[in-house]
Amino acid sequence: MPDAPAIDGTTPLHSGKVRDLYRIEEGEHAGRLLMVASDRISAFDFVLDTTIPDKGEILTRMSLWWFDQLKGLIANHLVSTDVPKDVAGRAVVCEALDMYPVECVARGYLTGTGLLDYRRTGGEVCGISLPAGLQDGSRLPEPIFTPATKAAVGDHDENVDYEAVVAAVGDDEAAELRLLTMEVYKHAHDLARERGIILADTKLEFGARPDGSTVLADEVLTPDSSRFWPAVDWQPGRAQASYDKQVVRDWLTSDSAGWDRAAGGPPPTLPPEVVERTRTRYIEAYELLTGERF
């Protein structure tokens, strides 16, 4: 992972798969954090050497829109969108929080690692028993909380049961994280469904303020942290069309890419047509959800 680019008046803290985090040292926001969304894209736990133009701005705009939709439900870490010119449109100033060491995942449909767990265990996901006979894309009777550990760049997040969350953060905090995760998911699912999009699942992150209150942090409900499916195309029993980087995954696993994933080597450079199709899918998701033009 390359080092985060230097930004005047800040100290780089962390460079992730997509986002770079800085501490602001000067001005009215000194002591706050600057979170910058890059145009990087990852797949199969690799950060690709190809970027997707405008991706960072799309993700930032979508998170800001969702934070606004969720205002009455939960507080968030956003402080300001007044950021340095060189990262304008793809960065936010946010609170420094004590982040909970868990990925809070809500699933309303069975797919991805949830489907793998279901098949491996004979009907369970993260210790939760589900009805028999579910397929890829099946809607669950009720949304479920399926947490995961936070992995370092290049490693897999690992699905865990609720008891593991209790062990990591405590009884009261685990109950609150589960409650907030499910409330956010249900609200967002219903809102997206009105716009012709199925929110199959989403990953949320929360942090604690110095007073102990829990707030929503990081990105929220973007194609990088959620599965969005066109409702009109939804059909259980097969892989669903998706408003995310599935275009990239599909190409990388095709004969055209010539990449042996099992060999462990880095993925090849994406061809221009795959880059443009991926960019288009991100824009479609943003415009359908928000009703705004990008």
Secondary structure, 3 states (H helix, E strand, C coil): CCCCCCCCCEEEEEECCCEEEEEECCCCCCCCEEEEECCEEEECCEEEEEECCCHHHHHHHHHHHHHHHCCCCCCECEEECCCCHHHCCCEEEECCCEECCCEEEEEEECCHHHHHHHHHHCCEECCEECCCCCCCCCEEEEEEECCECCCCCCCCCCECCHHHHHHHHCHHHHHHHHHHHHHHHHHHHHHHHHCCEEEEEEEEEEEECCCCCEEEECCCCCCCCEEEEEHHHCCCCCCCCCCCCHHHHHHHCCCCCCCCHHHCCCCCCCCHHHHHHHHHHHHHHHHHHHCCCC
